[in-house]
Amino acid sequence: MSYCRWENTLSDLEDCYESWDEGVSSKDEARARKRLVALAEELLSLARRDSDMVEGLELNEEGRQYEADEEEEEVESEG
């Protein structure tokens, strides 16, 4: 559902991040994990390219800006 796509995906990605060290249980999961990492790299590249996104400003369908929450939690990098 497009109206909650980002919120639902964020929750799923946090679950993947938190369970990373548990590994995967099948070849299909291993392939999906590899593709997820590649896609995350592609998304990061898009975010870096898009200056409005990087600054936390986005336009909604009516052309009005949304501002990113000031109290966002940052995921700490372990590497």
C-alpha positions in Angstrom: 0.0 0.0 0.0 1.6 3.2 -1.2 0.2 5.3 1.7 2.3 3.5 4.3 5.1 2.0 2.1 8.0 3.8 3.8 6.8 3.1 7.3 6.2 -0.6 6.7 9.4 -1.0 4.8 11.4 0.8 7.6 10.0 -1.7 10.1 11.0 -4.7 8.0 14.5 -3.3 7.4 15.0 -2.7 11.1 14.0 -6.4 11.7 16.6 -7.5 9.1 19.2 -5.2 10.6 18.6 -6.5 14.1 18.7 -10.2 13.0 21.7 -9.9 10.7 24.0 -12.0 12.8 21.5 -14.9 12.9 22.3 -15.6 9.2 19.9 -17.1 6.8 18.2 -20.5 6.7 18.0 -21.3 2.9 19.5 -20.5 -0.5 16.5 -18.4 -1.3 17.0 -16.3 1.8 20.7 -15.9 1.0 19.8 -14.7 -2.5 17.2 -12.3 -1.1 19.6 -11.0 1.5 22.2 -10.3 -1.2 19.7 -8.6 -3.4 18.4 -6.5 -0.4 22.0 -5.3 0.2 22.4 -4.4 -3.5 19.1 -2.6 -3.5 19.9 -0.7 -0.3 23.1 0.5 -2.0 21.1 1.7 -5.0 18.6 3.5 -2.7 21.5 5.2 -0.9 22.9 6.4 -4.2 19.5 7.8 -5.1 19.2 9.6 -1.8 22.6 11.1 -2.1 21.8 12.3 -5.7 18.5 13.8 -4.6 19.5 17.0 -2.7 15.9 17.6 -1.5 15.9 14.1 0.1 19.3 14.6 1.7 18.1 17.9 3.2 15.0 16.1 4.6 12.5 18.0 2.4 10.2 16.2 0.1 7.1 17.3 -2.0 3.8 15.6 -1.6 1.4 15.1 -4.5 0.1 18.6 -4.2 3.6 20.0 -4.4 3.7 21.0 -0.7 6.8 20.1 1.3 7.0 17.6 4.1 9.8 18.1 6.6 11.6 15.1 8.1 10.9 14.5 11.8 13.4 16.4 14.0 13.4 13.4 16.5 14.5 10.8 14.0 16.5 7.9 15.3 19.7 7.1 13.5 21.0 3.6 13.0 24.6 3.5 14.1 27.0 2.0 11.6 29.0 -1.0 12.9 31.6 -0.8 10.2 
